Amino acid sequence: MIDPPSLVDQHCHGVLRTELGLGTFEAQLARTDGPPAPGTTLFDTQTGFAVRRWCPPLLGLEPHCPPARYLARRRELGGIEAGRRLLRGSGITAYLVDTGLPGDLTGPGELGRAGDADAHEIVRLEQLAEQVADTSGTVGSFLANLAESVHGAAAHAVAFTSVAGLRHGLALAPEPPGPAEVRGAAGRWLAGRRAGEELSDPVLLRHLLWIAVASGLPLQLHAGLGAPDARADRGDPVLLTGFVRATAGLRTDLVLLHGYPYHRHAAHLAGVFPHVYADCGAALVRTGARAASVLAEVLELAPFGKILFSSGARGLPELHVVAAHLFREALDRVLGGWVTEGAWSLEDARRVAGLIASGNAERVYGLG
């Protein structure tokens, strides 16, 4: 049995505090642009089936019970108690929490207490910039306050994360933009920000990335499929190659989040560049019963010391559970299979499993 004793979720979000009906639950179950098609349900997905396999026993129900029965039991226990049971049943021992999403989500401390686990904050750069913009009157004050805010956040966060790939695409010019270029872009965006415009300007996104790189903290970059309105071809991590080359030799590690369906490309970059790491977790949640195949594809290309687990979970504690169980099951099927075939020793399989599950994250983020 390949079962690592410790599991660090190196990128996730908080869970909703509100009680959830069927429609609200399904909206959180899959990241779709609107409700399911008439006559269908989002429980009929790989993620939905995985929830029905792993979560009901933690609430005292049989595996694969009908969604209506599961949600009734969830309401019977109440959201807080159901969340506590689910999070503690996941086996996750530490959460690294991206606090950049809107909504009534638990913060790192609350998530850690509910899950009886350690918890640390990841600061989302774009949200930080938007907060600074809303309290800065001029371009000069905005740029000065932005640099100061990133520096201040680095004192308490374990990492920065960026959704530049979702907001604009990963094909950004690799070099830092010049001061005049930054001031011009800031002036244009601040004018639009008064109408609620999100930060998607490529010049300011590059500026943010380079400020974060200067901090020395690990920088997580979202890649692969993301928001429903994001173009999939702009999320290929290979598009980051120029930026990766430009940051080589600096003290900042880059972590390519999610990656699916370009997980092999992310694994390739992790194999080529010493400061690049590949996330293997959230792709497993999307692929469900096929998770072992996806994990094996990442292991084909990335060095084993460069692969990190995450859930990418947001909103539902069930997604933490599913990610953890699918990851452990995939590890056991892939590495255990190689042990059975004689390709790996059991000792090596357990050592590598421990690296991917927690050891690599503890090293990269300084959690030791």
C-alpha positions, 0 to 999 in steps of 0.5 A, a space after each residue: 500500500 502506497 499511502 503517504 502519512 502527510 498531505 500538503 494541499 499546496 493550492 486551495 481556497 476556503 469553503 462556503 459558510 452558507 447552507 447549500 441546496 441542490 442548485 447552489 451545490 451543483 454550481 460549486 461542483 463544476 465550473 460552468 457558465 450557468 446551470 446544467 442543461 435541462 434534464 441533466 445534472 452536474 453530478 453526472 460528471 467525473 467529479 460528481 461521481 467521485 463526490 458520491 464515492 468518497 464523501 457519503 461515508 464521512 457523513 454516515 451514508 453508504 458510498 454512491 448514495 443518490 445526490 438527494 439523499 446526500 444533500 439531505 444528510 448534509 442539511 441535517 448535520 448543518 454546514 459547519 458540522 458537515 464541513 468539519 467531518 469532510 475536511 478532517 476525513 480528507 487526511 490533509 495536514 496543511 492547507 495553502 489558501 489562495 484568499 483572492 476569490 470573492 464570496 463568503 469563504 473561510 480564511 486560512 485560520 478558519 479552514 485550518 481549525 475546521 480541518 484540524 490542520 495547519 493553514 497558510 495564506 497565498 496572496 493573489 496579486 491581481 486582487 491585491 492590485 485592485 485593492 490598492 487601486 481603489 485606495 490610491 488617487 493618482 498613478 504615482 501613489 498607486 505604483 508606490 502603494 502597490 510595491 509597498 503592499 506586495 512587500 508587506 504581503 511577502 512578510 506573512 504569506 508563503 507564496 504569491 499567485 497570479 491569474 494572468 493566464 486567465 485574465 489575459 493569457 500566458 503569452 506575455 512578453 518575458 522582460 519587465 516593462 519600462 517605467 514609462 510603459 507602466 505609468 501609461 498602463 496604470 493611468 489607463 487602467 485606473 480610469 477604467 477601474 472606477 467602473 469596476 474594470 478587473 486588472 487584465 492589462 498585460 503591461 501591469 500584469 507583467 509588472 506585478 509578476 516581476 515585483 513578486 519575483 523580486 520578493 523571493 517568495 514562490 510564485 504560482 501561475 495558473 495554467 490550463 483550462 480555467 474560467 468558462 470565458 477564458 480561451 483554452 489556447 492561451 493557457 498552455 504553460 509552454 507560452 511561459 517559456 520566455 518568462 521562465 528563461 528570464 527568471 532562471 537563476 533568480 531566487 524565486 521558484 515558479 509553480 505551474 498550477 493545474 495545467 490540465 489538459 497541458 499537464 505534460 507541458 507543465 511537467 516538461 518545463 519542470 524537467 528542464 528548468 531547475 526553478 519550475 515545479 508542476 502541480 498534479 492535483 486539480 487535474 485529478 479532480 477533473 478526471 476522476 476515475 481516470 486520475 491514475 492515467 493523468 498522474 502517470 503522464 506527469 510522472 513520465 516527464 517531471 523529476 519526482 522532486 518537482 511535482 506537488 499535490 493540490 486540490 484547487 478546491 473552492 467552495 465545497 469541502 467535498 472537493 478537498 475530500 475528492 482531491 485527497 482520495 483520488 490522489 492517494 488512490 492514483 499514487 497507489 495504482 501507479 506506483 504500486 503497479 510499478 512495484 508489482 512489476 518489479 520496476 520500482 522498489 517498495 521503499 523508493 515508491 513510498 519515498 517518492 509518494 512522500 515527496 509529492 504528497 508533502 515533502 516537495 511542498 514543505 521544501 518549496 514553501 519553507 513549511 518545515 
